[in-house]
Amino acid sequence: MGSKLAGNGLYEGSRLILPEHREAYLAEMEKQKRRGQPELDDQEVQEIERKIVESYNRRCTIDLVLFNPFYDEPLSGVVVGLNVGRREVKLMLEEEFRWIKLAEITSASV
């Protein structure tokens, strides 16, 4: 019979992972998957704002892509309100409203 001290030393026989350590490790791995928000130049921002105003005036559907640190979030709806002071857009989804900050929008198409 071999000794526990052989090979890897004292830690050869004590390899367990506590649930708290596993959760912390998985949370850290998720943090590393985060991505930064893309920088939009002035022309892109103006084009997005133009499409939002067009959807508001014509009451037509607009497709937006919102920034999320882990994935792009597509939304589709009609712009029913604009708050210039807070730089937000009120989007009517199927049966609900949602306020969206202009800084979160990465692209728009009418």
N, C-alpha and C positions, 0 to 999 in steps of 0.2 A: 504494500500500500504506500502511495506516494505522499509526500508532505505538502501541505498547503503553501509552505514557504518556497517551494520550488517553482521555477518558471517566472511568473510575474511577481513574485514576492507575496506580501501580505494581502494584496487585493485580488489574488487569483480566485478565491472562494467567495468574495463579497461583491458580486456585480448585480446590484438591483437598482431600479429606477423608481423613485417615489412618484406618485401621481402629480404632486405639485411641481416637481422638476420637469416631468414630461410636458405638462401644460405650459410651463414657462419656456421650455425649448421650442414648442410648436408656435407659441405667440411670437417669439423672436424670429423664427423662420418666416412667419407671415409679414412681420415688419420689414424684413429684407426684400420682400417681393414688391413693396410699395414703389410707385414711380412718381416722378415730379410732374407738376402741371406744365403743359406746354406754353411757351411764350408766343402770343399772337401779335403780329405787327399791326400797325394802325389801319392798313387797308383791309385786313381780314376782319378786324373789329367793326369797321364801318360797314362792310358787306353783311355781317351778321345782324347789325342794328337795322340796316335797310330791309332785310328780309323779315325781321320781326315787325317793323312798322307796316310793311306790305301785308303781312298776315293780319295785323290789327285792323287796317283800313278795309281790306277786302273780305275779312272773316273767312279766310281760307286756311286749310291745314298746313302746319309747318312741322318739319321733322328736325328735332334738335339732338345734338350729342353732347351730353354733360360729362364733365371730368369727374372721375372717381379715382382714388389712388391705386385701385386694383384692376379696374376695367372701365371701358367706356359705357355710359348708360344712355341708350337711345330713348327718346320721348317723342310722341307725336300728339299734336293737339292744335287748338285754335287760340291765338293770343286774344284775351278779352280785357286785359288791363295793363297799363304801363305806369310804373312809379319811377319818374326820372330822378327824384331826390335820393332815393335809396338804390337806384340802378337795378330794379327788379322787374320781372315780367310775370304777369298772371296768366298761366296757361290752363285752359279748360281741357282736361283729359276726358275720358269717356263719360264719367259721372261725377267727377270731382275737380276741384281747383287746386293748383299748386303754384306757389310763388317761387320763382327761380332767379337767382342772382346772375347778372350778365357775366360776371367773372367766371362762373362755372361752365358757361357755354363754350364749347370748342369748335362747333360747326353748326350750320343751319342750312336748310334747303326748303324751298316752298314747292 
